[in-house]
């Protein structure tokens, strides 16, 4: 049994909220000062606090795939590379072989040092970059055979500040390798500012209440979190279940795609959940391989999606989880020079989906269906030369991806984007995208009759049609779920598959690959259709009033209402 905390409940609540408040200040800084659309509009970033013992403490409103595992591993690698850091130091980290999620997630680590020179915490600000020096203008390089073809600049906890001053050698190197150096520099300053705010706020908190008292709180907060996880697991039926979620074939993968097996064992007597990912393919010559942090995190995401949502996400609750990985596995521990370019999304989603679907098989009222796969062209990296000013641009757009899965108690979050970010990324404003880049968005919306049917429904498929305005535009994307759509659980239906095509200037529609680079000329468009999401439970068990509401809102057709849900509407519109 976990040890009970001794800190008074009120004090425990106050301090946990103050630490999460510090993380929110860091996040607000990134949101308001980030230069790229990835940060300032889509919110593809995360901030967190890690203890001196390298345990995740606070990560309010962060993307789950960024923080559940990884901050701990990065903090350890920082200490291994720099055992004698001082106040004013800062480190740039993006190595997937040393704890980072994938190379595109540049992370600033700042050790928090008290007035006596003791290391107390580490704050981290992680922000996805649109360009990091890859051989092609994207940070999602699905077909990269290794890290050399990928071309990413790799920083394994490299020092970038000393005594609060930048180390210019690193800055100059980045600016010469990155296609949009000013954009990267603005994002770097935003990350550094966020991290320094976190450092300042924690120092003030430690001096206010005392460092020893703060560390006692941390111990008690972890114990409380473990108690909450203990309670949550005891509510889940014991047993073992497995689920296979298949990633579509991409360049560098087998013709039949990549089956990802997740084996979940729940023991509600000992209050532990084990996820075994070892029986999976070896690393492949492509960019889909997971980093260790993403493999662990993806499994944990599936668990937290399946249990009581009130359980805190920190090192205390993690004590009750065992994630089994092996070296050289596509969902394990990769070795250099394996490419992990797309580690945060495609295969990671197949792990999370597999875990939550397996837990759903253990009993009614738990688990979730599969979220839809990503990344469709509506979430591509666009690049070119802006005819309005002659400047190069590279940016990832977040114009439309729905993908939400049904749970045991509610319909899907329509625009969750994908299971790994937990809905924390925002959809782009069309007007702001068109202001920032030479892009024209013709339309976007939802597709009727595309939801995963069930007692609770998965999301509908989303569509976006867009193209360049006044010039040529390259779009690079990695669209999974064109063949293997999101599965339902406990009798729920499958959500719609993704697909995409190019629209020529004469209106002809031409299918384009699910993974690749498409060049659009002025007047040409790309039509992007995201996956829907899987349903939960038998469709005939859905509340008729909910079916009627779906029909009246245009989410489903009368034919689907009758055939799939068994709802017959008479001429008066009554049940």
GIFENBEL-V168246 format. One record per pair of residues at least 24 apart in sequence whose ideal C-beta (glycine too) atoms are under 8 Angstrom apart, sorted by the first residue. I is the first residue (numbers start at 1). GAP is how many residues later the second one is. Records with the same first field share a line. If there is no record, write none. Layout:
I=GAP  GAP
//
This chain:
1=229
2=221  224  225  228  314  317
3=220
4=219  223
5=214  215  216  218  219  222
6=210  214
7=209  210  213  214
11=206
12=205  208  209  212
15=194  199  202  206
16=42  205  296
18=187
19=30  38  39  186
20=38  40
21=39
22=27  36  175  176  179  180  183
23=24  25  26  35  36  37  38  39  175
24=36  37
25=172  173  176
26=97  99  168  169  171  172
27=33  34  35  167
29=161  164  165  168
30=95  97  160  161  164
33=153  156  157  160  161
34=93  152  153  156
35=147  148  150  151  152  155
36=93  94  144  147  148  150  151  359
37=93  358  359  360  391  395  396  399  400
38=89  90  91  92  149  357  358
39=88  89  148  151
41=357  385  387  388  391  392
42=354  356  383  384  385  386
43=381  382  383
44=83  84  352  354  377  381
45=80  81  82  83  146
46=79  80  378
47=76  77  78  79  147  148  151
48=75  76  78
49=72  73  74  75  149  153
50=25  71  72  73  74
51=70  71  167  264
52=66  67  68  69  70
54=25  68
55=167  259  260
56=257  258  259  262
57=64  161  164  257  258
58=256
59=254  255
61=363
62=362
63=357  358  359  361  362
64=233  236  237  240  249  356  357  358  360
65=36  229  232  233  236  279  280  283  355  356
66=35  39  60  231  278
67=59  230  246
68=228  229  232  233  236  245  250
69=223  224  227  228  231  254
70=29  30  31  221  223  224  226  227
71=28  51  53
72=27  243
73=25  26  27  219  220
74=24  25  26  33  35  50  83  219
75=24  34  47  49
77=79  80
78=31  33  44  79
80=77
81=75  76
82=75  77
85=26  28  34
86=27  31  76  77
87=24  26  30
88=73  74  75  76  77
89=70  72  73  74
90=69  70  71  102  105
91=66  67  68  69
92=63  65  66  67  68  78
93=62  63  64  65
94=38  58  59  60  61
95=59  60  61  62
96=195  196  197  198  238  244  247
97=57  59  194  237  238  239
98=58  59
99=192  193  194
100=191  193
101=25  190  192  193  196  242  243
102=37  189  192  238  239  240  241  242
103=29  36  44  47  49  50  51  237  238
104=24  25  28  35  36  48  237  240
105=24  239
106=26  49  81  82  85
107=84
108=52  80  83  84  86  87
109=48  86
110=85  86  88  89
112=86  87  90  91  94
114=89  92  93  97
115=92
118=93
120=82  86  91  94  95
121=81
123=72  75  76  79
124=71
125=66  67  69  70  73
126=65
127=60  63  64
128=268
129=49  55  58
130=50  53  251  264  265  266
131=47  48  49  52  53  250  252  263
132=46  52
133=41  44  45  46
134=207
136=340  381
137=42  244  246  257  337  339
138=242  243  245  256  338  379
139=202  242  257
140=147  201  202  205  235  241  256  336  337  338
141=146  198  200  201  335
142=108  109  144  145  146  199  200  204  336  373
143=107  108  109  143  144  372  373
144=142  143  195  197
145=107  140  141  194
146=139  191  192  193
147=189  190  191  192  193
148=189
149=190
150=137  189  191
152=189
153=24  25
161=31
164=32
179=204  213  215
180=212  213  214  215
183=211  212
221=91  93  95
222=92  93  94  97
223=93
224=88  92
225=86  87  89  90  91  92
226=90  91  93  94
228=80  82  83  84  89
229=42  78  82  87  88  90  91  92
230=41  90
231=77
232=75  76  79
233=33  35  38  39  40  74  87
234=34  37
235=33  72  73  131
236=30  32  37  70  71  123  126  127  130
237=29  31  125  126  129
238=28  29  30  31
239=26  27  123
240=24  25  26
241=117  118  120  121
242=112  116
243=110  111  112  114  115  118
244=110
245=105  106  108  109  112  125  239  242
246=104  238
247=41  99  100  103  126  233  237
248=125  232  233  234  235  236  266
249=234
250=36  38  228  230  264  265
251=35  264
252=32  33  34  35  36
253=31  33  35
254=27
257=226  227
258=26  30  72  89  92
260=70  71  87  90  91  94
261=93
262=37  40  89  92  93  96
263=95
264=38  91  94  95  98
266=93  96
271=49
272=48  49  50
273=30  47  48  49
274=47  48  49  50
275=24  25  27  28  46  47  48  49  80
276=48
277=46  47  48  52  54  55  74
278=46  47  48  51  54
280=49  50  51  52
281=48  49
282=46  47  48
283=45  46  47  49  51  52  55
284=46
286=53
287=52  53  54  55  191
288=42  54  55  58  59  190
289=41  45  49  50  51  54  58
290=40  41  42  44  50  53  57  58  61
291=43  49  52
292=33  40  41  42
294=46  49  50  54
295=28  30  34  36  37  38  53  56
296=27  29
297=51  123
298=33  50  51  53  54  57  122
299=24  52  53  56
301=51  54  118  119  121
302=49  50  51  52  53  54  56  57  117
303=52  53  56
305=47  51  62  63  102  114
306=49  50  53  54  60  61  62
307=59
342=136
344=76
345=29  30  73  75  133
346=27  28  29  132  134
348=72
349=24  25  69  70  71  131
352=67  68
353=52  66  133  134
356=49  63
357=130  132  177
360=48  129  130  176
361=128  129
364=44  126
365=43  44
366=42
367=40  41  122
368=37  38  39  40  121  168
369=36  37  38  83  85  89  117  118  119  120  123  164  165  166  167
370=35  116  117  118  119  125  163  164
371=32  33  34  45  47  48  115  162  163
372=29  30  31  32  33  46  86  87  89  109  113  114  123  126  158  159  160  161
373=30  45  106  107  108  111  112  113  125  158
374=27  29  43  44  105  106  107  156  157
375=26  43  102  103  104  105
376=24  25  101  103  122  124  152  153  154  155
377=87  98  100  102  123  141  149  151
378=66  84  85  86  88  150  152
379=38  98
380=95  96  97  146  148
381=94  95  96
382=55  57  91  92  93
383=90  91  93
384=54  84  87  88  89  90
385=86  87
386=51  52  85
387=51  83  84
388=50  82
393=43  44  45
395=41  42
397=31  36  42  69
398=27  28  29  30
399=28  29  31  34  42  45  65  67  129
400=27  44  62  63  64  128  130
401=61  129  130
402=44  57  58  59  60  128  129  130  131
403=56  83  92  127  128  129  130
404=54  55  129
405=47  53  54  81  90  128  129  131
406=46  48  50  51  52  82  86  127  128  129  130  131
407=49  129
408=48  128  129
409=47
410=46
411=45  46  47  135
412=39  40  44  45  46  47  121
413=46
414=32  45  46  48
415=44  47
416=43  117
434=35
438=30  31  32  33  35
439=27  28  29  30  34
440=26  27  28  29
441=24  25
442=24  25  83
446=109
447=49  82  85
448=106  107  108  109
449=107  108  111
450=45  46  82
451=42  44  45  81  82  84  104  105
452=34  36  40  41  42  43  80  81  82  83
453=35  39  40  82  86  89  107  111  112
454=34  36  37  38  39  80  81  82  83  84  85  88
455=36  37  80  81  82  83  84  86  87
456=36  79  80  81  86
457=78  85  93
458=28  30  34  35  37  74  75  76  77  78
459=36  73  74
460=36  72  95
461=34  35  37  68  69  70  71
462=67  68
463=64  65  66  67
464=63  64
465=38  60  61  62  63
466=59  60  62
467=36  53  55  56  57  58  59
468=52  53  54  56
469=53
470=52
471=51
472=47  48  49  50
473=46  47
474=43  44  45  46
475=42  43  44  45  51
476=40  41  42
477=38  39  41
478=36  37
479=35  36  49
480=34
481=50
482=32
485=46  47
486=45  46  47  48
487=47
488=46  47  48
489=45  46  47
490=46  47  48
491=46  47  48
492=42  43  44  45  46  47
493=41  42  46  71
494=40  41
495=36  37  38  39  40
496=33  35  36
497=34
498=31  32  33
499=30
500=26  27  28  29
501=25  26
502=24  25
503=24
539=25  26  27
540=25  26
544=31
545=30
548=27
//
